[in-house]
Amino acid sequence: MPGKKIGLGSQIAVAATTAGAYDVIGGLLSWDGPNRTKPIIDMTCITDSTNDYVEKLGGYKDAGEVSLELLFYSTDDTGQTTLAAGYESSTAYAFEIYRGSTTDSKYHFKAIVQDYGEAMPGRDEAMTRSVTLALTGRPEGTT
């Protein structure tokens, strides 16, 4: 199975400034996204539709969202602390996703921390938190 990989070693890192150093977000359990979307706009005119078919146009592209599931780290994880600060500031931060390892495919994007969940304990479960990143602009890298 050439080219197949597992997620072990994957990381997401964040930088508060474009010139800043990236800090790995600790406690990463899983992530989902980004899923790029674009609306389809119905442009059918009832007076001159071609062959009675609906005519459509693609709208503006949306880079989507990334949802993170993290183990709760209090203030001793720079990556999670940066996410919390990003939520409070509403500023777009720079992110990198490394799939498999830091030498494998890399994906860069800017995002605003849209949701920063409080850590919730469960009975006999690890304390986790959910974070949602709303991408802004065009992401770069291998997909």
RAHUWO-V517215 format. One record per residue. N is the residue number from 0. RES is the residue in three letters. SS is DSSP state (2 for helix, 1 for strand, 0 for the rest). PSI is psi in whole degrees, -180 to 180 (NA if undefined). NEAR is the number of other ideal C-beta (glycine too) atoms within 8 Angstrom. Layout:
# RAHUWO-V517215
((N:RES:SS:PSI:NEAR) (N:RES:SS:PSI:NEAR))
This chain:
# RAHUWO-V517215
((0:MET:0:71:3) (1:PRO:0:142:3) (2:GLY:0:-5:4) (3:LYS:0:141:5) (4:LYS:0:157:7) (5:ILE:0:168:5) (6:GLY:0:-6:7) (7:LEU:0:129:5) (8:GLY:0:-6:9) (9:SER:0:148:11) (10:GLN:1:156:10) (11:ILE:1:133:15) (12:ALA:1:154:12) (13:VAL:1:145:14) (14:ALA:1:131:13) (15:ALA:0:-22:9) (16:THR:0:157:6) (17:THR:0:-26:5) (18:ALA:0:-4:3) (19:GLY:0:164:8) (20:ALA:0:147:4) (21:TYR:0:137:9) (22:ASP:1:128:10) (23:VAL:1:136:8) (24:ILE:0:113:16) (25:GLY:0:158:10) (26:GLY:0:23:10) (27:LEU:1:118:13) (28:LEU:1:-44:7) (29:SER:1:165:6) (30:TRP:1:161:10) (31:ASP:1:137:5) (32:GLY:1:-176:8) (33:PRO:0:147:10) (34:ASN:0:106:6) (35:ARG:0:141:9) (36:THR:1:164:7) (37:LYS:1:140:9) (38:PRO:1:151:7) (39:ILE:1:125:8) (40:ILE:1:125:8) (41:ASP:1:118:7) (42:MET:0:21:7) (43:THR:0:128:9) (44:CYS:0:127:7) (45:ILE:0:-13:4) (46:THR:0:-22:4) (47:ASP:0:42:4) (48:SER:0:137:11) (49:THR:2:118:6) (50:ASN:2:28:4) (51:ASP:2:29:4) (52:TYR:0:149:7) (53:VAL:0:137:6) (54:GLU:0:135:10) (55:LYS:1:156:9) (56:LEU:1:147:7) (57:GLY:1:138:7) (58:GLY:1:-163:8) (59:TYR:1:143:5) (60:LYS:1:144:8) (61:ASP:1:124:8) (62:ALA:0:-15:11) (63:GLY:0:-155:10) (64:GLU:1:157:11) (65:VAL:1:126:16) (66:SER:1:130:11) (67:LEU:1:143:13) (68:GLU:1:119:10) (69:LEU:1:145:15) (70:LEU:1:143:10) (71:PHE:0:120:10) (72:TYR:0:133:10) (73:SER:0:-116:5) (74:THR:0:6:5) (75:ASP:0:14:4) (76:ASP:0:113:11) (77:THR:2:-39:6) (78:GLY:2:-47:13) (79:GLN:2:-35:12) (80:THR:2:-40:9) (81:THR:2:-39:14) (82:LEU:2:-44:13) (83:ALA:2:-43:9) (84:ALA:2:-37:9) (85:GLY:2:-38:13) (86:TYR:2:-45:10) (87:GLU:2:-33:6) (88:SER:2:-21:6) (89:SER:0:23:5) (90:THR:0:143:7) (91:ALA:0:126:8) (92:TYR:1:161:13) (93:ALA:1:139:13) (94:PHE:1:151:14) (95:GLU:1:137:10) (96:ILE:1:129:13) (97:TYR:1:121:14) (98:ARG:0:114:10) (99:GLY:0:-48:11) (100:SER:0:172:7) (101:THR:0:-10:7) (102:THR:0:-10:3) (103:ASP:0:-165:10) (104:SER:0:141:8) (105:LYS:1:145:11) (106:TYR:1:123:12) (107:HIS:1:141:9) (108:PHE:1:162:14) (109:LYS:1:143:9) (110:ALA:1:155:12) (111:ILE:1:136:11) (112:VAL:1:105:12) (113:GLN:1:-44:7) (114:ASP:1:134:8) (115:TYR:1:94:8) (116:GLY:0:147:8) (117:GLU:0:147:4) (118:ALA:0:128:8) (119:MET:1:124:8) (120:PRO:0:147:6) (121:GLY:0:161:7) (122:ARG:0:123:4) (123:ASP:0:36:3) (124:GLU:0:158:7) (125:ALA:0:147:6) (126:MET:0:127:10) (127:THR:1:165:12) (128:ARG:1:151:12) (129:SER:1:140:10) (130:VAL:1:137:12) (131:THR:1:129:11) (132:LEU:1:125:13) (133:ALA:1:112:8) (134:LEU:1:146:14) (135:THR:1:135:8) (136:GLY:1:-172:8) (137:ARG:1:126:5) (138:PRO:1:154:11) (139:GLU:1:155:6) (140:GLY:1:-174:9) (141:THR:0:141:5) (142:THR:0:NA:3))
